[in-house]
Amino acid sequence: TMAPEQFGKAVSVGEMALGAALLTPFVSPLVAGAALAAFSGGLLQTYRKTPGMTRDDGVRPTQDGLSLAKDVWMFATGLALVLDGLIDDAKGAAKSTKKATRKKAKAFKKALPV
């Protein structure tokens, strides 16, 4: 097990590193979103497993659990970034395939005897 002070420091260092990665332009949305979803998923797991954070139904937060329950928004943002990255990658692949096809068609037309 980890001491509460160590856990708090580890979470804050992780949050700062993740925030820096989200702000840097060379980190793709796919990677940043996956990291954000993983980080917030870990926090949500902590919320779910810590006694006294949820009501008897195991989902709705108690007053003590509100601070952790809000991390579901961070998880949803991470998933949205992952989807954005996947869509952008698919668009880029389609565009490069279309460009390569045009180039080959042009070369093929030049090679045909007139």
C-alpha positions as CSV (number, residue, x, y, z in Angstrom):
1,T,0.0,0.0,0.0
2,M,1.0,3.6,-0.5
3,A,0.9,6.4,2.1
4,P,-1.7,9.0,1.5
5,E,1.0,11.7,1.2
6,Q,2.8,9.7,-1.5
7,F,-0.4,9.0,-3.3
8,G,-1.3,12.7,-3.3
9,K,2.1,13.7,-4.6
10,A,1.9,11.0,-7.3
11,V,-1.5,12.2,-8.5
12,S,-0.5,15.8,-8.6
13,V,2.7,15.0,-10.6
14,G,0.7,12.9,-13.0
15,E,-1.9,15.7,-13.4
16,M,0.8,18.2,-14.2
17,A,2.6,16.0,-16.7
18,L,-0.7,15.1,-18.4
19,G,-1.7,18.8,-18.5
20,A,1.7,19.7,-20.2
21,A,1.2,16.9,-22.7
22,L,-2.3,18.1,-23.5
23,L,-1.0,21.6,-24.2
24,T,1.9,20.7,-26.4
25,P,1.1,20.8,-30.1
26,F,3.3,17.9,-31.1
27,V,1.4,15.4,-29.0
28,S,-1.5,13.9,-31.1
29,P,-5.0,14.1,-29.8
30,L,-5.1,10.3,-29.9
31,V,-2.2,9.9,-27.5
32,A,-3.2,12.8,-25.2
33,G,-6.8,11.5,-25.1
34,A,-5.7,7.9,-24.3
35,A,-3.5,9.2,-21.5
36,L,-6.3,11.4,-20.1
37,A,-8.8,8.6,-20.3
38,A,-6.4,6.2,-18.5
39,F,-5.6,8.7,-15.8
40,S,-9.2,9.6,-15.1
41,G,-10.2,6.0,-15.4
42,G,-7.8,5.3,-12.5
43,L,-9.3,8.1,-10.5
44,L,-12.8,6.8,-11.2
45,Q,-11.7,3.3,-10.1
46,T,-10.5,4.8,-6.8
47,Y,-13.9,6.5,-6.4
48,R,-15.7,3.3,-7.0
49,K,-13.6,1.2,-4.6
50,T,-13.2,3.6,-1.7
51,P,-15.8,2.9,1.0
52,G,-18.1,5.9,1.7
53,M,-17.7,7.5,-1.7
54,T,-20.9,6.1,-3.2
55,R,-24.4,5.6,-1.9
56,D,-25.9,2.1,-1.4
57,D,-26.5,1.7,-5.2
58,G,-22.7,1.9,-5.8
59,V,-23.0,4.6,-8.4
60,R,-24.4,7.9,-7.1
61,P,-21.9,9.8,-5.0
62,T,-22.2,10.7,-1.4
63,Q,-21.1,14.2,-0.3
64,D,-17.6,12.9,0.3
65,G,-17.5,11.3,-3.2
66,L,-18.5,14.4,-5.2
67,S,-14.9,15.5,-5.6
68,L,-14.0,12.2,-7.3
69,A,-17.3,11.6,-9.1
70,K,-16.7,14.7,-11.3
71,D,-13.8,13.0,-12.9
72,V,-16.3,11.3,-15.2
73,W,-16.1,14.5,-17.3
74,M,-12.4,14.2,-17.6
75,F,-12.8,10.6,-18.8
76,A,-15.4,11.7,-21.4
77,T,-13.0,14.4,-22.6
78,G,-10.3,11.8,-23.0
79,L,-12.6,9.6,-25.0
80,A,-13.6,12.5,-27.2
81,L,-9.9,13.3,-27.9
82,V,-9.3,9.6,-28.8
83,L,-12.2,9.7,-31.2
84,D,-11.0,13.0,-32.7
85,G,-7.6,11.5,-33.2
86,L,-9.0,8.4,-34.8
87,I,-11.2,10.4,-37.2
88,D,-8.3,12.7,-38.1
89,D,-6.0,9.7,-38.8
90,A,-8.7,8.1,-41.0
91,K,-9.2,11.4,-42.9
92,G,-5.5,11.7,-43.5
93,A,-5.2,8.1,-44.7
94,A,-8.1,8.6,-47.1
95,K,-6.6,11.8,-48.4
96,S,-3.2,10.3,-49.0
97,T,-4.8,7.2,-50.7
98,K,-6.8,9.5,-52.9
99,K,-3.7,11.5,-53.8
100,A,-1.7,8.3,-54.6
101,T,-4.5,7.0,-56.7
102,R,-4.6,10.2,-58.8
103,K,-0.8,10.1,-59.2
104,K,-0.9,6.5,-60.5
105,A,-3.8,7.2,-62.8
106,K,-1.9,10.2,-64.3
107,A,1.2,8.1,-64.8
108,F,-0.9,5.3,-66.3
109,K,-2.5,7.8,-68.8
110,K,1.0,9.0,-69.8
111,A,2.1,5.4,-70.4
112,L,-0.8,4.6,-72.7
113,P,0.0,4.8,-76.4
114,V,-2.0,7.4,-78.2
